[in-house]
Amino acid sequence: MTQPNGPQPRPGILDIAAYVGGEHQGHIRLASNEGALGPSPKAMEAYAAAAGTLHRYPDGGSAALRGAIAKRFNLDADRIVCGAGSDEIISLLIRSYAGPGDEVLYSQYGFLMYPIGAKSVGATPVTAPEDGLTASVDNLLARVTPRTRLVFLANPNNPTGTYLPASEVARLHAGLPPDVILVIDAAYAEYMNKDDYTAGEELVERFPNVVMTRTFSKIFALGSLRIGWCYGPAGIVDVLNRVRGPFNVSNAAHVAGVAAVEDTEFLDRSRRHNEQWREWFSATVRELGLTVHPSVTNFVLVDFKGQPAGKDDAEAARQFLKARGILVRQMPSYGLPSCLRVTIGIEQEMRAVADALRDFLKA
């Protein structure tokens, strides 16, 4: 906390509620949407092999990593920017294109880093109501004003687990002024298996005001290395390369990221595991009488609303699970106090959570 006579931050900084990640002190950690199977064995080998180069600065342009990403997703490597997690890319976009008097628009239950980033530069965060826990194109467009500079769409969305089909994302973009940037945050794209979904790269290819962001922290399970990236128009990529740090991605992250993105067999296995246990857990918890909102990601949103008195308290349920060493994510900061977000883990973990929820409801 600042002292009255000491240095004062820019207006709006003290209005920021600092981001609080998932808890870590438990033997079953399902609060942060981390990859259930851990990293690719090939990524771990590459990381260990990099130990002898820790005294060297990394490649400031992330050439090898950008090349591997481009090859894996059939993209132009020159239009990729890598960063310390997609969080950094989001922050760079906001810092580069918004400021005091500007607005940053996002859906009601969007990622908390959007308003944090907006407030950090003096811009105003604006939310648009969702429809059934799903982003609404009409509501987003209705809140666009001459002050709007960026529109963030998490697709699929965290924490709701819902998504918009490609046709709706295209309709959203078509309704935006050409000087407004549409940022498609596709952190969970690798989990998708829906025919009507795309991560947004086709819009990036066609228009100068669309950016797609991605991460290595979810299905690639490299959260501790902080690797994110974006695919954007040449003009925006040039801007981001001017403002990012010169060595913002470590060498260890580079080599592990390259190995991870090239290990398609492990990626496919992780995806199959997630689908199997997401569906099992969702069905099992619904049988207990709880609401589990449909999800296309590696987590589900469990809703305690409508339960008998004493069993409708999501925080009480979270503390009950925590007492058993099971960590899941509370949702009041997202405006969903009756819900808990549960990451899909390994079989033993999902069975343990289901058993704990059953005991909570019976207690």
Secondary structure as a PSIPRED ss2 file (coil, helix, strand):
# PSIPRED VFORMAT (PSIPRED V4.0)

   1 M C   1.000  0.000  0.000
   2 T C   1.000  0.000  0.000
   3 Q C   1.000  0.000  0.000
   4 P C   1.000  0.000  0.000
   5 N C   1.000  0.000  0.000
   6 G C   1.000  0.000  0.000
   7 P C   1.000  0.000  0.000
   8 Q C   1.000  0.000  0.000
   9 P C   1.000  0.000  0.000
  10 R C   1.000  0.000  0.000
  11 P C   1.000  0.000  0.000
  12 G C   1.000  0.000  0.000
  13 I H   0.000  1.000  0.000
  14 L H   0.000  1.000  0.000
  15 D H   0.000  1.000  0.000
  16 I C   1.000  0.000  0.000
  17 A C   1.000  0.000  0.000
  18 A C   1.000  0.000  0.000
  19 Y C   1.000  0.000  0.000
  20 V C   1.000  0.000  0.000
  21 G C   1.000  0.000  0.000
  22 G C   1.000  0.000  0.000
  23 E C   1.000  0.000  0.000
  24 H C   1.000  0.000  0.000
  25 Q C   1.000  0.000  0.000
  26 G C   1.000  0.000  0.000
  27 H C   1.000  0.000  0.000
  28 I E   0.000  0.000  1.000
  29 R E   0.000  0.000  1.000
  30 L C   1.000  0.000  0.000
  31 A C   1.000  0.000  0.000
  32 S C   1.000  0.000  0.000
  33 N C   1.000  0.000  0.000
  34 E C   1.000  0.000  0.000
  35 G C   1.000  0.000  0.000
  36 A C   1.000  0.000  0.000
  37 L C   1.000  0.000  0.000
  38 G C   1.000  0.000  0.000
  39 P C   1.000  0.000  0.000
  40 S C   1.000  0.000  0.000
  41 P H   0.000  1.000  0.000
  42 K H   0.000  1.000  0.000
  43 A H   0.000  1.000  0.000
  44 M H   0.000  1.000  0.000
  45 E H   0.000  1.000  0.000
  46 A H   0.000  1.000  0.000
  47 Y H   0.000  1.000  0.000
  48 A H   0.000  1.000  0.000
  49 A H   0.000  1.000  0.000
  50 A H   0.000  1.000  0.000
  51 A H   0.000  1.000  0.000
  52 G H   0.000  1.000  0.000
  53 T H   0.000  1.000  0.000
  54 L C   1.000  0.000  0.000
  55 H C   1.000  0.000  0.000
  56 R C   1.000  0.000  0.000
  57 Y C   1.000  0.000  0.000
  58 P C   1.000  0.000  0.000
  59 D C   1.000  0.000  0.000
  60 G C   1.000  0.000  0.000
  61 G C   1.000  0.000  0.000
  62 S C   1.000  0.000  0.000
  63 A H   0.000  1.000  0.000
  64 A H   0.000  1.000  0.000
  65 L H   0.000  1.000  0.000
  66 R H   0.000  1.000  0.000
  67 G H   0.000  1.000  0.000
  68 A H   0.000  1.000  0.000
  69 I H   0.000  1.000  0.000
  70 A H   0.000  1.000  0.000
  71 K H   0.000  1.000  0.000
  72 R H   0.000  1.000  0.000
  73 F H   0.000  1.000  0.000
  74 N C   1.000  0.000  0.000
  75 L C   1.000  0.000  0.000
  76 D C   1.000  0.000  0.000
  77 A H   0.000  1.000  0.000
  78 D H   0.000  1.000  0.000
  79 R H   0.000  1.000  0.000
  80 I E   0.000  0.000  1.000
  81 V E   0.000  0.000  1.000
  82 C E   0.000  0.000  1.000
  83 G E   0.000  0.000  1.000
  84 A C   1.000  0.000  0.000
  85 G H   0.000  1.000  0.000
  86 S H   0.000  1.000  0.000
  87 D H   0.000  1.000  0.000
  88 E H   0.000  1.000  0.000
  89 I H   0.000  1.000  0.000
  90 I H   0.000  1.000  0.000
  91 S H   0.000  1.000  0.000
  92 L H   0.000  1.000  0.000
  93 L H   0.000  1.000  0.000
  94 I H   0.000  1.000  0.000
  95 R H   0.000  1.000  0.000
  96 S H   0.000  1.000  0.000
  97 Y H   0.000  1.000  0.000
  98 A C   1.000  0.000  0.000
  99 G C   1.000  0.000  0.000
 100 P C   1.000  0.000  0.000
 101 G C   1.000  0.000  0.000
 102 D C   1.000  0.000  0.000
 103 E E   0.000  0.000  1.000
 104 V E   0.000  0.000  1.000
 105 L E   0.000  0.000  1.000
 106 Y E   0.000  0.000  1.000
 107 S E   0.000  0.000  1.000
 108 Q C   1.000  0.000  0.000
 109 Y C   1.000  0.000  0.000
 110 G C   1.000  0.000  0.000
 111 F C   1.000  0.000  0.000
 112 L C   1.000  0.000  0.000
 113 M H   0.000  1.000  0.000
 114 Y H   0.000  1.000  0.000
 115 P H   0.000  1.000  0.000
 116 I H   0.000  1.000  0.000
 117 G H   0.000  1.000  0.000
 118 A H   0.000  1.000  0.000
 119 K H   0.000  1.000  0.000
 120 S H   0.000  1.000  0.000
 121 V C   1.000  0.000  0.000
 122 G C   1.000  0.000  0.000
 123 A C   1.000  0.000  0.000
 124 T E   0.000  0.000  1.000
 125 P E   0.000  0.000  1.000
 126 V E   0.000  0.000  1.000
 127 T E   0.000  0.000  1.000
 128 A E   0.000  0.000  1.000
 129 P C   1.000  0.000  0.000
 130 E C   1.000  0.000  0.000
 131 D C   1.000  0.000  0.000
 132 G C   1.000  0.000  0.000
 133 L C   1.000  0.000  0.000
 134 T C   1.000  0.000  0.000
 135 A C   1.000  0.000  0.000
 136 S C   1.000  0.000  0.000
 137 V H   0.000  1.000  0.000
 138 D H   0.000  1.000  0.000
 139 N H   0.000  1.000  0.000
 140 L H   0.000  1.000  0.000
 141 L H   0.000  1.000  0.000
 142 A H   0.000  1.000  0.000
 143 R C   1.000  0.000  0.000
 144 V C   1.000  0.000  0.000
 145 T C   1.000  0.000  0.000
 146 P C   1.000  0.000  0.000
 147 R C   1.000  0.000  0.000
 148 T E   0.000  0.000  1.000
 149 R E   0.000  0.000  1.000
 150 L E   0.000  0.000  1.000
 151 V E   0.000  0.000  1.000
 152 F E   0.000  0.000  1.000
 153 L E   0.000  0.000  1.000
 154 A E   0.000  0.000  1.000
 155 N C   1.000  0.000  0.000
 156 P C   1.000  0.000  0.000
 157 N C   1.000  0.000  0.000
 158 N C   1.000  0.000  0.000
 159 P C   1.000  0.000  0.000
 160 T C   1.000  0.000  0.000
 161 G C   1.000  0.000  0.000
 162 T C   1.000  0.000  0.000
 163 Y C   1.000  0.000  0.000
 164 L C   1.000  0.000  0.000
 165 P C   1.000  0.000  0.000
 166 A H   0.000  1.000  0.000
 167 S H   0.000  1.000  0.000
 168 E H   0.000  1.000  0.000
 169 V H   0.000  1.000  0.000
 170 A H   0.000  1.000  0.000
 171 R H   0.000  1.000  0.000
 172 L H   0.000  1.000  0.000
 173 H H   0.000  1.000  0.000
 174 A H   0.000  1.000  0.000
 175 G C   1.000  0.000  0.000
 176 L C   1.000  0.000  0.000
 177 P C   1.000  0.000  0.000
 178 P C   1.000  0.000  0.000
 179 D C   1.000  0.000  0.000
 180 V C   1.000  0.000  0.000
 181 I E   0.000  0.000  1.000
 182 L E   0.000  0.000  1.000
 183 V E   0.000  0.000  1.000
 184 I E   0.000  0.000  1.000
 185 D E   0.000  0.000  1.000
 186 A C   1.000  0.000  0.000
 187 A C   1.000  0.000  0.000
 188 Y C   1.000  0.000  0.000
 189 A H   0.000  1.000  0.000
 190 E H   0.000  1.000  0.000
 191 Y H   0.000  1.000  0.000
 192 M C   1.000  0.000  0.000
 193 N C   1.000  0.000  0.000
 194 K C   1.000  0.000  0.000
 195 D C   1.000  0.000  0.000
 196 D C   1.000  0.000  0.000
 197 Y C   1.000  0.000  0.000
 198 T C   1.000  0.000  0.000
 199 A C   1.000  0.000  0.000
 200 G C   1.000  0.000  0.000
 201 E H   0.000  1.000  0.000
 202 E H   0.000  1.000  0.000
 203 L H   0.000  1.000  0.000
 204 V H   0.000  1.000  0.000
 205 E H   0.000  1.000  0.000
 206 R H   0.000  1.000  0.000
 207 F C   1.000  0.000  0.000
 208 P C   1.000  0.000  0.000
 209 N C   1.000  0.000  0.000
 210 V E   0.000  0.000  1.000
 211 V E   0.000  0.000  1.000
 212 M E   0.000  0.000  1.000
 213 T E   0.000  0.000  1.000
 214 R E   0.000  0.000  1.000
 215 T E   0.000  0.000  1.000
 216 F C   1.000  0.000  0.000
 217 S C   1.000  0.000  0.000
 218 K C   1.000  0.000  0.000
 219 I C   1.000  0.000  0.000
 220 F C   1.000  0.000  0.000
 221 A C   1.000  0.000  0.000
 222 L C   1.000  0.000  0.000
 223 G H   0.000  1.000  0.000
 224 S H   0.000  1.000  0.000
 225 L H   0.000  1.000  0.000
 226 R C   1.000  0.000  0.000
 227 I C   1.000  0.000  0.000
 228 G E   0.000  0.000  1.000
 229 W E   0.000  0.000  1.000
 230 C E   0.000  0.000  1.000
 231 Y E   0.000  0.000  1.000
 232 G C   1.000  0.000  0.000
 233 P C   1.000  0.000  0.000
 234 A H   0.000  1.000  0.000
 235 G H   0.000  1.000  0.000
 236 I H   0.000  1.000  0.000
 237 V H   0.000  1.000  0.000
 238 D H   0.000  1.000  0.000
 239 V H   0.000  1.000  0.000
 240 L H   0.000  1.000  0.000
 241 N H   0.000  1.000  0.000
 242 R H   0.000  1.000  0.000
 243 V H   0.000  1.000  0.000
 244 R C   1.000  0.000  0.000
 245 G C   1.000  0.000  0.000
 246 P C   1.000  0.000  0.000
 247 F C   1.000  0.000  0.000
 248 N C   1.000  0.000  0.000
 249 V C   1.000  0.000  0.000
 250 S C   1.000  0.000  0.000
 251 N H   0.000  1.000  0.000
 252 A H   0.000  1.000  0.000
 253 A H   0.000  1.000  0.000
 254 H H   0.000  1.000  0.000
 255 V H   0.000  1.000  0.000
 256 A H   0.000  1.000  0.000
 257 G H   0.000  1.000  0.000
 258 V H   0.000  1.000  0.000
 259 A H   0.000  1.000  0.000
 260 A H   0.000  1.000  0.000
 261 V H   0.000  1.000  0.000
 262 E H   0.000  1.000  0.000
 263 D C   1.000  0.000  0.000
 264 T H   0.000  1.000  0.000
 265 E H   0.000  1.000  0.000
 266 F H   0.000  1.000  0.000
 267 L H   0.000  1.000  0.000
 268 D H   0.000  1.000  0.000
 269 R H   0.000  1.000  0.000
 270 S H   0.000  1.000  0.000
 271 R H   0.000  1.000  0.000
 272 R H   0.000  1.000  0.000
 273 H H   0.000  1.000  0.000
 274 N H   0.000  1.000  0.000
 275 E H   0.000  1.000  0.000
 276 Q H   0.000  1.000  0.000
 277 W H   0.000  1.000  0.000
 278 R H   0.000  1.000  0.000
 279 E H   0.000  1.000  0.000
 280 W H   0.000  1.000  0.000
 281 F H   0.000  1.000  0.000
 282 S H   0.000  1.000  0.000
 283 A H   0.000  1.000  0.000
 284 T H   0.000  1.000  0.000
 285 V H   0.000  1.000  0.000
 286 R H   0.000  1.000  0.000
 287 E H   0.000  1.000  0.000
 288 L C   1.000  0.000  0.000
 289 G C   1.000  0.000  0.000
 290 L C   1.000  0.000  0.000
 291 T E   0.000  0.000  1.000
 292 V E   0.000  0.000  1.000
 293 H E   0.000  0.000  1.000
 294 P C   1.000  0.000  0.000
 295 S C   1.000  0.000  0.000
 296 V C   1.000  0.000  0.000
 297 T C   1.000  0.000  0.000
 298 N C   1.000  0.000  0.000
 299 F E   0.000  0.000  1.000
 300 V E   0.000  0.000  1.000
 301 L E   0.000  0.000  1.000
 302 V E   0.000  0.000  1.000
 303 D E   0.000  0.000  1.000
 304 F C   1.000  0.000  0.000
 305 K C   1.000  0.000  0.000
 306 G C   1.000  0.000  0.000
 307 Q C   1.000  0.000  0.000
 308 P C   1.000  0.000  0.000
 309 A C   1.000  0.000  0.000
 310 G C   1.000  0.000  0.000
 311 K C   1.000  0.000  0.000
 312 D C   1.000  0.000  0.000
 313 D C   1.000  0.000  0.000
 314 A H   0.000  1.000  0.000
 315 E H   0.000  1.000  0.000
 316 A H   0.000  1.000  0.000
 317 A H   0.000  1.000  0.000
 318 R H   0.000  1.000  0.000
 319 Q H   0.000  1.000  0.000
 320 F H   0.000  1.000  0.000
 321 L H   0.000  1.000  0.000
 322 K H   0.000  1.000  0.000
 323 A H   0.000  1.000  0.000
 324 R C   1.000  0.000  0.000
 325 G C   1.000  0.000  0.000
 326 I E   0.000  0.000  1.000
 327 L E   0.000  0.000  1.000
 328 V C   1.000  0.000  0.000
 329 R E   0.000  0.000  1.000
 330 Q E   0.000  0.000  1.000
 331 M C   1.000  0.000  0.000
 332 P H   0.000  1.000  0.000
 333 S H   0.000  1.000  0.000
 334 Y H   0.000  1.000  0.000
 335 G C   1.000  0.000  0.000
 336 L C   1.000  0.000  0.000
 337 P C   1.000  0.000  0.000
 338 S C   1.000  0.000  0.000
 339 C E   0.000  0.000  1.000
 340 L E   0.000  0.000  1.000
 341 R E   0.000  0.000  1.000
 342 V E   0.000  0.000  1.000
 343 T E   0.000  0.000  1.000
 344 I C   1.000  0.000  0.000
 345 G C   1.000  0.000  0.000
 346 I C   1.000  0.000  0.000
 347 E H   0.000  1.000  0.000
 348 Q H   0.000  1.000  0.000
 349 E H   0.000  1.000  0.000
 350 M H   0.000  1.000  0.000
 351 R H   0.000  1.000  0.000
 352 A H   0.000  1.000  0.000
 353 V H   0.000  1.000  0.000
 354 A H   0.000  1.000  0.000
 355 D H   0.000  1.000  0.000
 356 A H   0.000  1.000  0.000
 357 L H   0.000  1.000  0.000
 358 R H   0.000  1.000  0.000
 359 D H   0.000  1.000  0.000
 360 F H   0.000  1.000  0.000
 361 L H   0.000  1.000  0.000
 362 K H   0.000  1.000  0.000
 363 A C   1.000  0.000  0.000
